[in-house]
Amino acid sequence: MEIINLTRLHPSISYLKTSLILNFKDLKEIWLFNCCQGCQQMMEKKTIKMSQISKIIITELNIENISGLLGLLSSLSLINRKKVLNIYGIKGLEKYLDFGKKYSQTKFRYNLYFHIFRTGFIAKNKNCYMYSVLNNIRFEFLLFSKEQYGKFYLNYAKKFNLVKGPLYGKLKKGYRLLLPDGFILDGNEFTDKNKTGYKKSLIICRYCARNSTEISKESDILQEELIIY
């Protein structure tokens, strides 16, 4: 997963970098956190394909976070997007977009699915799970990746004349197998070490709070302006 910060082309002193992208290159999928003004230009400058955006997460309903949202959604329609787009946010975001579509007389060629934040699990893909936690009046977010099995030593397994199929799958998961002659095969000897998952947290509140400290424990720091741990 690649993390890309998005800022305006001409940032001001009062402007905060509140937009970022999680780029899952192996899945050809992008999660966009907030959509600030100039977001599209920065994606073009960083050669990011807008068509791969599958989820848009609006952390707070303020002008900095949504000023580029309607423009981005319209651009996705202009490039003839057909895939469903999931948008996550607090109550009021759907109404804002409905008014924007009405007064700009815009229609999208794809379906929008809205998801309201709540404490607990909210989204996932094949590699990552996302959870939200309410801290006073703001939501904070946790990202967990799955543990990945280590590389399977196929040539080593062939030396034991094992039939390809479920047996290989068992060994890859670390099972121990008892052969008819009493010989024991240890799955750990047939695979490389498993790759542990990661934990990343996105903390919106700028003041210390117990909840923020607890959920950010043992997390990676990604971007201080968003206060991501």
Contacts in CASP RR format, 6 or more apart in sequence:
PFRMAT RR
TARGET T0000
AUTHOR 0000-0000-0000
METHOD contacts of the structure
MODEL  1
MEIINLTRLHPSISYLKTSLILNFKDLKEIWLFNCCQGCQQMMEKKTIKM
SQISKIIITELNIENISGLLGLLSSLSLINRKKVLNIYGIKGLEKYLDFG
KKYSQTKFRYNLYFHIFRTGFIAKNKNCYMYSVLNNIRFEFLLFSKEQYG
KFYLNYAKKFNLVKGPLYGKLKKGYRLLLPDGFILDGNEFTDKNKTGYKK
SLIICRYCARNSTEISKESDILQEELIIY
1 22 0 8 1.000
1 23 0 8 1.000
1 24 0 8 1.000
1 25 0 8 1.000
1 127 0 8 1.000
1 128 0 8 1.000
1 145 0 8 1.000
2 22 0 8 1.000
2 23 0 8 1.000
2 25 0 8 1.000
3 20 0 8 1.000
3 21 0 8 1.000
3 22 0 8 1.000
3 23 0 8 1.000
3 222 0 8 1.000
3 223 0 8 1.000
4 20 0 8 1.000
4 21 0 8 1.000
4 23 0 8 1.000
4 46 0 8 1.000
4 48 0 8 1.000
5 17 0 8 1.000
5 19 0 8 1.000
5 20 0 8 1.000
5 223 0 8 1.000
6 17 0 8 1.000
6 19 0 8 1.000
6 20 0 8 1.000
6 21 0 8 1.000
6 36 0 8 1.000
6 39 0 8 1.000
6 42 0 8 1.000
6 43 0 8 1.000
6 46 0 8 1.000
7 15 0 8 1.000
7 17 0 8 1.000
7 19 0 8 1.000
7 36 0 8 1.000
7 42 0 8 1.000
8 15 0 8 1.000
8 36 0 8 1.000
8 37 0 8 1.000
8 38 0 8 1.000
8 42 0 8 1.000
9 38 0 8 1.000
9 41 0 8 1.000
9 42 0 8 1.000
9 45 0 8 1.000
11 17 0 8 1.000
15 64 0 8 1.000
16 64 0 8 1.000
16 225 0 8 1.000
17 223 0 8 1.000
17 225 0 8 1.000
17 226 0 8 1.000
18 34 0 8 1.000
18 36 0 8 1.000
18 59 0 8 1.000
18 64 0 8 1.000
18 65 0 8 1.000
18 225 0 8 1.000
18 226 0 8 1.000
19 32 0 8 1.000
19 33 0 8 1.000
19 34 0 8 1.000
19 35 0 8 1.000
19 36 0 8 1.000
19 39 0 8 1.000
19 65 0 8 1.000
20 32 0 8 1.000
20 33 0 8 1.000
20 34 0 8 1.000
20 222 0 8 1.000
20 223 0 8 1.000
20 226 0 8 1.000
21 30 0 8 1.000
21 31 0 8 1.000
21 32 0 8 1.000
21 33 0 8 1.000
21 43 0 8 1.000
21 48 0 8 1.000
22 30 0 8 1.000
22 31 0 8 1.000
22 33 0 8 1.000
22 128 0 8 1.000
22 143 0 8 1.000
23 30 0 8 1.000
23 48 0 8 1.000
24 30 0 8 1.000
24 31 0 8 1.000
24 125 0 8 1.000
24 127 0 8 1.000
24 128 0 8 1.000
26 127 0 8 1.000
27 125 0 8 1.000
27 126 0 8 1.000
27 127 0 8 1.000
28 52 0 8 1.000
29 52 0 8 1.000
29 54 0 8 1.000
29 125 0 8 1.000
30 48 0 8 1.000
30 49 0 8 1.000
30 52 0 8 1.000
30 53 0 8 1.000
30 54 0 8 1.000
31 53 0 8 1.000
31 54 0 8 1.000
31 55 0 8 1.000
31 56 0 8 1.000
31 57 0 8 1.000
31 123 0 8 1.000
31 130 0 8 1.000
32 39 0 8 1.000
32 53 0 8 1.000
32 55 0 8 1.000
32 56 0 8 1.000
32 57 0 8 1.000
33 57 0 8 1.000
33 59 0 8 1.000
33 202 0 8 1.000
33 226 0 8 1.000
34 57 0 8 1.000
34 58 0 8 1.000
34 59 0 8 1.000
34 64 0 8 1.000
34 65 0 8 1.000
34 66 0 8 1.000
35 56 0 8 1.000
35 58 0 8 1.000
35 65 0 8 1.000
35 66 0 8 1.000
35 67 0 8 1.000
35 68 0 8 1.000
35 69 0 8 1.000
35 72 0 8 1.000
36 64 0 8 1.000
36 65 0 8 1.000
36 67 0 8 1.000
36 68 0 8 1.000
37 64 0 8 1.000
37 67 0 8 1.000
37 68 0 8 1.000
38 68 0 8 1.000
39 68 0 8 1.000
39 72 0 8 1.000
40 50 0 8 1.000
40 68 0 8 1.000
40 71 0 8 1.000
40 72 0 8 1.000
40 75 0 8 1.000
43 50 0 8 1.000
50 72 0 8 1.000
50 75 0 8 1.000
50 76 0 8 1.000
50 79 0 8 1.000
51 76 0 8 1.000
51 79 0 8 1.000
51 81 0 8 1.000
53 76 0 8 1.000
53 85 0 8 1.000
54 83 0 8 1.000
54 85 0 8 1.000
54 86 0 8 1.000
54 125 0 8 1.000
55 85 0 8 1.000
55 86 0 8 1.000
55 87 0 8 1.000
55 88 0 8 1.000
55 123 0 8 1.000
56 69 0 8 1.000
56 72 0 8 1.000
56 85 0 8 1.000
56 86 0 8 1.000
56 87 0 8 1.000
56 88 0 8 1.000
57 87 0 8 1.000
57 88 0 8 1.000
57 89 0 8 1.000
57 123 0 8 1.000
57 130 0 8 1.000
57 141 0 8 1.000
58 65 0 8 1.000
58 66 0 8 1.000
58 69 0 8 1.000
58 87 0 8 1.000
58 88 0 8 1.000
58 89 0 8 1.000
58 90 0 8 1.000
58 93 0 8 1.000
59 65 0 8 1.000
59 89 0 8 1.000
59 138 0 8 1.000
59 139 0 8 1.000
59 141 0 8 1.000
59 202 0 8 1.000
59 204 0 8 1.000
60 90 0 8 1.000
60 138 0 8 1.000
60 204 0 8 1.000
61 89 0 8 1.000
61 90 0 8 1.000
61 92 0 8 1.000
61 93 0 8 1.000
61 96 0 8 1.000
66 93 0 8 1.000
66 96 0 8 1.000
69 97 0 8 1.000
70 97 0 8 1.000
70 100 0 8 1.000
70 101 0 8 1.000
70 104 0 8 1.000
70 106 0 8 1.000
73 85 0 8 1.000
73 97 0 8 1.000
73 108 0 8 1.000
73 112 0 8 1.000
74 104 0 8 1.000
74 106 0 8 1.000
74 108 0 8 1.000
76 85 0 8 1.000
76 108 0 8 1.000
76 110 0 8 1.000
77 106 0 8 1.000
77 107 0 8 1.000
77 108 0 8 1.000
77 109 0 8 1.000
77 110 0 8 1.000
80 109 0 8 1.000
81 109 0 8 1.000
81 110 0 8 1.000
82 109 0 8 1.000
82 110 0 8 1.000
83 110 0 8 1.000
84 110 0 8 1.000
84 111 0 8 1.000
84 112 0 8 1.000
84 113 0 8 1.000
85 110 0 8 1.000
85 111 0 8 1.000
85 112 0 8 1.000
85 113 0 8 1.000
86 113 0 8 1.000
86 115 0 8 1.000
86 123 0 8 1.000
87 93 0 8 1.000
87 97 0 8 1.000
87 112 0 8 1.000
87 113 0 8 1.000
87 114 0 8 1.000
87 115 0 8 1.000
88 114 0 8 1.000
88 115 0 8 1.000
88 117 0 8 1.000
88 122 0 8 1.000
88 123 0 8 1.000
89 114 0 8 1.000
89 115 0 8 1.000
89 116 0 8 1.000
89 117 0 8 1.000
90 116 0 8 1.000
90 117 0 8 1.000
90 139 0 8 1.000
91 116 0 8 1.000
93 114 0 8 1.000
94 114 0 8 1.000
97 112 0 8 1.000
100 106 0 8 1.000
101 107 0 8 1.000
101 108 0 8 1.000
115 122 0 8 1.000
115 123 0 8 1.000
117 132 0 8 1.000
117 134 0 8 1.000
117 139 0 8 1.000
118 132 0 8 1.000
118 134 0 8 1.000
119 132 0 8 1.000
119 133 0 8 1.000
119 134 0 8 1.000
120 131 0 8 1.000
120 132 0 8 1.000
120 133 0 8 1.000
121 129 0 8 1.000
121 130 0 8 1.000
121 131 0 8 1.000
122 130 0 8 1.000
122 131 0 8 1.000
122 132 0 8 1.000
123 129 0 8 1.000
123 130 0 8 1.000
124 130 0 8 1.000
127 145 0 8 1.000
127 146 0 8 1.000
128 143 0 8 1.000
128 144 0 8 1.000
128 145 0 8 1.000
128 146 0 8 1.000
129 143 0 8 1.000
129 144 0 8 1.000
129 145 0 8 1.000
129 146 0 8 1.000
130 141 0 8 1.000
130 142 0 8 1.000
130 143 0 8 1.000
130 144 0 8 1.000
131 141 0 8 1.000
131 142 0 8 1.000
131 144 0 8 1.000
132 139 0 8 1.000
132 140 0 8 1.000
132 141 0 8 1.000
132 142 0 8 1.000
133 139 0 8 1.000
133 140 0 8 1.000
133 141 0 8 1.000
133 142 0 8 1.000
133 211 0 8 1.000
133 215 0 8 1.000
135 204 0 8 1.000
135 205 0 8 1.000
135 209 0 8 1.000
135 211 0 8 1.000
135 212 0 8 1.000
136 205 0 8 1.000
136 209 0 8 1.000
138 204 0 8 1.000
138 205 0 8 1.000
139 204 0 8 1.000
140 201 0 8 1.000
140 202 0 8 1.000
140 203 0 8 1.000
140 204 0 8 1.000
140 205 0 8 1.000
140 211 0 8 1.000
140 212 0 8 1.000
140 215 0 8 1.000
141 201 0 8 1.000
141 202 0 8 1.000
142 199 0 8 1.000
142 200 0 8 1.000
142 201 0 8 1.000
142 202 0 8 1.000
142 215 0 8 1.000
142 219 0 8 1.000
143 198 0 8 1.000
143 199 0 8 1.000
143 200 0 8 1.000
143 201 0 8 1.000
143 202 0 8 1.000
144 197 0 8 1.000
144 198 0 8 1.000
144 199 0 8 1.000
145 197 0 8 1.000
145 198 0 8 1.000
145 199 0 8 1.000
146 197 0 8 1.000
147 194 0 8 1.000
147 195 0 8 1.000
147 196 0 8 1.000
147 197 0 8 1.000
148 194 0 8 1.000
148 195 0 8 1.000
148 197 0 8 1.000
149 172 0 8 1.000
149 173 0 8 1.000
149 191 0 8 1.000
149 194 0 8 1.000
150 172 0 8 1.000
150 191 0 8 1.000
150 192 0 8 1.000
150 193 0 8 1.000
150 194 0 8 1.000
150 195 0 8 1.000
151 191 0 8 1.000
151 192 0 8 1.000
152 168 0 8 1.000
152 169 0 8 1.000
152 171 0 8 1.000
152 172 0 8 1.000
152 190 0 8 1.000
152 191 0 8 1.000
153 190 0 8 1.000
153 191 0 8 1.000
153 192 0 8 1.000
154 168 0 8 1.000
156 189 0 8 1.000
156 190 0 8 1.000
157 168 0 8 1.000
157 171 0 8 1.000
157 190 0 8 1.000
160 179 0 8 1.000
160 185 0 8 1.000
162 168 0 8 1.000
162 171 0 8 1.000
167 177 0 8 1.000
170 177 0 8 1.000
170 187 0 8 1.000
171 177 0 8 1.000
171 185 0 8 1.000
171 187 0 8 1.000
171 190 0 8 1.000
171 191 0 8 1.000
172 187 0 8 1.000
172 190 0 8 1.000
172 191 0 8 1.000
173 187 0 8 1.000
174 186 0 8 1.000
174 187 0 8 1.000
174 188 0 8 1.000
174 190 0 8 1.000
174 191 0 8 1.000
175 187 0 8 1.000
176 184 0 8 1.000
176 185 0 8 1.000
176 186 0 8 1.000
176 187 0 8 1.000
177 184 0 8 1.000
177 185 0 8 1.000
177 187 0 8 1.000
178 184 0 8 1.000
178 185 0 8 1.000
179 185 0 8 1.000
198 220 0 8 1.000
199 218 0 8 1.000
199 219 0 8 1.000
199 220 0 8 1.000
200 219 0 8 1.000
200 220 0 8 1.000
200 222 0 8 1.000
200 228 0 8 1.000
200 229 0 8 1.000
201 215 0 8 1.000
201 216 0 8 1.000
201 219 0 8 1.000
201 228 0 8 1.000
201 229 0 8 1.000
202 222 0 8 1.000
202 226 0 8 1.000
202 227 0 8 1.000
202 228 0 8 1.000
203 212 0 8 1.000
203 215 0 8 1.000
203 216 0 8 1.000
203 226 0 8 1.000
203 227 0 8 1.000
203 228 0 8 1.000
203 229 0 8 1.000
204 226 0 8 1.000
204 227 0 8 1.000
205 212 0 8 1.000
205 227 0 8 1.000
206 227 0 8 1.000
216 229 0 8 1.000
219 229 0 8 1.000
220 229 0 8 1.000
221 228 0 8 1.000
221 229 0 8 1.000
222 228 0 8 1.000
222 229 0 8 1.000
END
